Amino acid sequence: VTLLASSNSTMQQNRILDSSDAGFKAQSSSGLTFQNNIFRNVGDSLVLTDTGAIKFIGNKLTNVQDGGTFAGSSNNVVKDNVITGIGDTGFDFTGSHDNVIQGNTFTDVFDSAVALADSDNNLIEANTLTTVGDAGIRLFNSHKNQILTNNATATADSGVLLAFSDDNRIVGNSVTYNESGVELTSSHRNVIEANDATGSLTGGLELDDSYANQVLRNRASATGANGIWVSGPGDGGLGRNTLAGNHTHDNPINGIFVETPQTRIANNRAHRNAGYGI
């Protein structure tokens, strides 16, 4: 189904099977609703370009070469979809802002389940991600997003990965038994709070060349390395990281390992680690 400059349309309860191209394509359209459709064995589930106010709700995607692609597409709601067996990224947002990605279930995704690039002010909330071939939720050069109460398990990279992304909130997520829990690279002024990174194969929470971040009340225990690891040169005037109220127990190296100056470390608990507590 292809919609060009066709606004305020509804596609509901369709079965899209065995197509080499996308199930739905829309360009220069707004106010579209895609609801309770079934996609199976298609090239892409949804391709949106220069669209807005799209609702993609309650759809079931199985054996899709690529997932949903949003380019320059803002103010959309992507909610309560079930995505299984995706050959690339589950939902890929580029230059897309103010979207809601909520309550979706991702299983067996080759790349990331949700990927944002150059996309700001999005809400990623209460999604379930299992068996993902890259980071569960990946942000690149994306700012002021909220990543809340997601459950990411068995990802081949981090449960949540931020690169060159500032002023985001990562709060209340379960990122257990992934390659790592939450990872920041060159990302500043973020809040990482009340996440559970238990059982990460490498570190629980990792900050590299990232400053002025608030790392608060997280759990990073029984990982394969350090519970919390902070590395990089001086803060370059960006401000110090704060590590406060975290629990980092039973790690095979250190509970908290900080290799960068100007870090505030307060009120943490770090018991039974094979190296130092802090």
Beta strands, then each sheet from edge to edge (+ up, - down):
strand 1: 2-4
strand 2: 10-12
strand 3: 15-27
strand 4: 33-35
strand 5: 38-49
strand 6: 55-57
strand 7: 60-64
strand 8: 68-71
strand 9: 77-79
strand 10: 82-86
strand 11: 91-94
strand 12: 100-102
strand 13: 105-109
strand 14: 114-117
strand 15: 123-125
strand 16: 128-132
strand 17: 137-140
strand 18: 146-148
strand 19: 151-155
strand 20: 158-163
strand 21: 169-171
strand 22: 180-185
strand 23: 191-193
strand 24: 205-208
strand 25: 214-216
strand 26: 228-231
strand 27: 241-244
strand 28: 256-258
strand 29: 263-266
sheet 1: 1+ 3+ 5+ 7+ 10+ 13+ 16+ 19+
sheet 2: 1+ 3+ 5+ 8+ 11+ 14+ 17+ 20+ 22+ 24+ 26+ 28+
sheet 3: 2+ 4+ 6+ 9+ 12+ 15+ 18+ 21+ 23+ 25+ 27+ 29+
end
